[in-house]
Amino acid sequence: KHFSTSLRNKVQKNCDNMAVGFHITAAILMLAFAIVYASDPSPLQDFCVAIGDADAN
């Protein structure tokens, strides 16, 4: 009985560590995706081009 209790405690501790690692990994991925999503994909589009005559073709 002592062996099974000790093994159960080790398995539970291992699962707890895996859950913490999973949550940390998920948080890092969410932060990375938020940064990538918020970045400007094409800074070249940020420039305005003025034309002298708006009616010109």
NORFEN-V879712 format. One record per residue. N is the residue number from 1. SS is DSSP state (A for helix, B for strand, O for the rest). PSI is psi in whole degrees, -180 to 180 (999 if undefined). NEAR is the number of other C-alpha atoms within 12 Angstrom. Layout:
N|SS|PSI|NEAR, N|SS|PSI|NEAR
//
This chain:
1|O|-39|7, 2|A|-39|8, 3|A|-44|9, 4|A|-36|10, 5|A|-43|11, 6|A|-42|12, 7|A|-41|13, 8|A|-41|14, 9|A|-40|14, 10|A|-42|14, 11|A|-42|14, 12|A|-42|14, 13|A|-40|14, 14|A|-41|14, 15|A|-39|14, 16|A|-43|14, 17|A|-39|14, 18|A|-38|14, 19|A|-41|14, 20|A|-45|14, 21|A|-39|14, 22|A|-44|14, 23|A|-38|14, 24|A|-44|14, 25|A|-44|14, 26|A|-41|14, 27|A|-41|14, 28|A|-43|14, 29|A|-42|14, 30|A|-40|14, 31|A|-43|14, 32|A|-43|14, 33|A|-36|13, 34|A|-40|12, 35|A|-43|13, 36|A|-41|12, 37|A|-32|11, 38|A|-10|11, 39|O|158|11, 40|O|116|11, 41|O|-30|11, 42|O|94|9, 43|A|-18|9, 44|A|-28|9, 45|A|-8|9, 46|A|-9|9, 47|O|137|8, 48|O|143|8, 49|O|119|9, 50|O|139|7, 51|O|148|9, 52|O|-40|8, 53|O|113|7, 54|O|-22|8, 55|O|-5|6, 56|O|147|6, 57|O|999|6
//
